[in-house]
Amino acid sequence: MDKVLRGDEGATSSEYALLAAFVAVAVAVAVLLFGEAVLGLFVSANETLR
């Protein structure tokens, strides 16, 4: 009965939403920081293969 009253068995949708928002921010920051470097790697690889 104590578990039912506490209600802390699993993550709620609001916790999943916070996690999704955190992941989205982390991906956006990574793209901003490393986007140009990754693009340069692909351009270099493309030129090597030509």
C-alpha positions in Angstrom: 0.0 0.0 0.0 2.9 2.3 0.7 4.1 2.1 -2.9 0.7 3.0 -4.2 0.6 6.2 -2.1 4.1 7.3 -3.0 3.7 6.8 -6.8 7.4 6.7 -7.6 7.6 3.5 -9.5 8.4 4.9 -12.9 9.1 8.0 -14.9 6.3 10.3 -15.7 5.6 12.0 -19.0 6.9 15.3 -17.6 10.2 13.6 -16.7 10.4 12.1 -20.2 9.7 15.6 -21.7 12.5 17.1 -19.6 14.9 14.4 -20.8 13.9 14.9 -24.4 14.5 18.7 -24.0 17.9 18.1 -22.5 18.9 15.8 -25.4 17.6 18.3 -27.9 19.7 21.1 -26.4 22.8 18.8 -26.2 22.4 17.9 -29.9 22.0 21.6 -30.9 25.1 22.6 -28.9 27.1 19.7 -30.5 26.1 20.8 -34.0 27.0 24.4 -33.3 30.4 23.4 -31.8 31.4 20.7 -34.2 29.3 21.3 -37.3 32.0 23.1 -39.3 34.7 20.6 -38.4 32.5 17.6 -39.4 31.6 19.3 -42.7 35.3 19.8 -43.3 36.0 16.1 -42.8 33.3 15.2 -45.3 34.5 17.7 -47.9 38.1 16.4 -47.5 37.0 12.8 -47.8 34.9 13.7 -50.9 37.9 15.4 -52.5 40.1 12.4 -51.8 37.7 10.0 -53.4 37.4 12.0 -56.6 
